Amino acid sequence: MKATSEVAYPVIGSTLTTIAAFFPMLFWPGVIGEFMSYLPLTLIITLLSSLFVALVINPALISIFMKVKGASHSATRKSLDEINRQIEKPVEIKGILLKNYTWILSRALNTPLAIIGIGFCLLFLMFEGWFLTIGIEKPIEFLPDVDPKRIYINADVPEGADMDYIERILQRLEFAVSGIKIAPDGTPADPTMTSDRALAGKKHKTLDNKDRSGPSDLKNIKSVYMKGIISSGGSSAFSANAPNHLGISFVDMKERSRSSKTDVEEIRKRIQYIPGGKITIEEEKEGPPTGSPINIEISGKNFAVLGEISQKIKDILETIPHVEDVRDDFVEGIPSVQVIVDRQKAALFGMTTEMIGFALKSAYNGLEVSSFHEENDDYDITV
């Protein structure tokens, strides 16, 4: 215990200095602060636990398992100088660096209060210099907004919409992205236009004056795919792509003739009047999920009242300039069909309720037969 008390203050001091360096990170504001707070919290708890083990647990264990042999009565005591002469010669300080360090250290140990006062003054001057040059708070963006590699045009269709309805909405989005002129009702001006013709390769010139084909009249678009399924429930507010969406991939950054954000704004203008569902555009984000820039949470006991309040808030937000893609995760209700199986008649045909349920599910939702692989993503093919 005596040995522990001799090194306790240096160990505690070194541990507290490390904790002090990470402690301000606990007050990091915003979503990024919530995400990053686990790092300093884990480190602080680990260091404090290690300090407790080193100062309390280890000495107690050592006192049990480690025994010091008694000294012989015939042994003579030796002074520290004699021990140093017998074991090793005293270390001789050589060199300008060590001599200067020794001089500074000796002065600091002889005048501890002055050194502590100088340290606090330097710390105060450092903060004053920071405030004068930068300010109290320097606004920075931890995850800056960059040109997206992909975007998703999400189609939030009404509950109970069948596959034909969903396909028509997504087909209208394909026409708009490819550059086909569409009528006010969302249908193409050419009634004979199909998705294959709309997404046929269109010639473009790259930055090095080479020919390249793409599915759209916008040069930066590399590929377009469509995914439509019959889903129950709304899309997540923190998910980039909804169950029914149009995926658009852009060419590499070095091959883009302009910012892909310009193409996103052009696509937004083309699809803003397409009827049939709530159409929004989501960019693929780099880094951890951060959610939308503005999130409003509504809580209550009456689900119907929550839906009304949510709709009113959406109507207000859509009237504010520069506010885009307002959506919520409120689901009014899911249409359902109850099928009562006559078990006796089904048994006559050798059928079970599981077989009938699987057949109805396949007829309504489709059956997954294969998958389509593009770059690093897999997409299910449902028939």
Secondary structure, 3 states (H helix, E strand, C coil): CHHHHHHHHHHHHHHHHHHHHHHHHHHCCHHHHHHHCHHHHHHHHHHHHHHHHHHHHHHHHHHHHCCCCCCCCCCCCCCHHHHHHHHCCCCCCCCHHHHHHHHHHHHHHHCHHHHHHHHHHHHHHHHHHHHHHCCCCCCCCCCCCCCCCEEEEEEECCCCCCHHHHHHHHHHHHHHHHCCCECCCCCECCCCCCHHHHCCCEEEECCCCCEEEECCCCCCEEEEEEECCCCCCCCCCCCCCCCCEEEEEECCHHHCCCCHHHHHHHHHHHHCCCCCCEEEEEECCCCCCCCCCCCCCCCCCCHHHHHHHHHHHHHHHHCCCCCCCCCCCCCCCCCCCCCCCCHHHHHHCCCCHHHHHHHHHHHHHCCEEEEEEECCEEEEEEC
